Amino acid sequence: MKLSKKLPRRVLLFSCLSLVVAGRLGAAEKQPQSVQVSIGTILASNQSEDFDVRLKGMEGQLKVLKYRSYRLLKQDSQDVPWRGAKVFEIPGDRSLTVTPQEFQDNRISMKVRLTQKQKPVLDTTVKIPNKGNFILGGPQHEGGVLVLSISAAAQ
């Protein structure tokens, strides 16, 4: 008789645990297949007071860099396979290799490597909120510095 009273509780407990485990397994399967990566190459300088209107959405982030002028030189977007790599051409005979590495807590971790004439200039990992962007200060270029806006959205 005691066993029959405990049986419904055990079945209920087992059912709840099964749902939790199934939910976690389902979440693990939601690893993105690819990441849509956009790279904006911006020339920041103090040579003028111009602000490119195409950068209006990033104005707050850019102003932290303390330059007076910001001009979008190039915008490129590519679909990068998960844990694959894509190369973006950057002005000044440079290239930026982007490799998505981890997707956790709705943030995308990516390895970012900037090279100039086959020589590494920068090699780091950045974490970007899904559908967010990250501003990365870069090398000198034409009287200013290149600033890279890296945006990522899991697909």
Phi, psi and omega in degrees: 000320179296323180296320182293330178285326181278338183301313178300323178296317180294319179296317179296315179298315179298319179297316179297315179298320179298319179295319179297313180297316179297321178296318179292320178295322177296321179293323179294330180285350182273017175301133183296148176279329180203172179229128175277113183249130176241133179241120174255126178257119187241135174264118178252133180206176175246017184280342178207186178249015185288140174229116181296123183296337178292348181258008185308320181293344181249008187306315180299317179293319183290321183299337177298335182284348174068027171263161182264339185231137178223125180226128178285118179270324186202144176228127181222140181226134180219151174271117184253122178299147180301128182063012172265183181225147174227149180250132177248132178279131182243138179307151180089028180059043180242160174219149180240118178260127183241130180228108175296135185240322186211144175233109183213139179055039179061030178233142181254123176263128182227138172278131183234125181229118178259128178234153175227120182051049178070001179258133179294134176252323183210136178217107185210174174240134178240150174245124184238133174301141178306129183068023178247189178219166183224133179259129183233118177290142186231205186281166178291148182198123173046054176079011178208206176231151174275135175242131180254127174259116182251117178246146181217140177220120179293139181254000000 
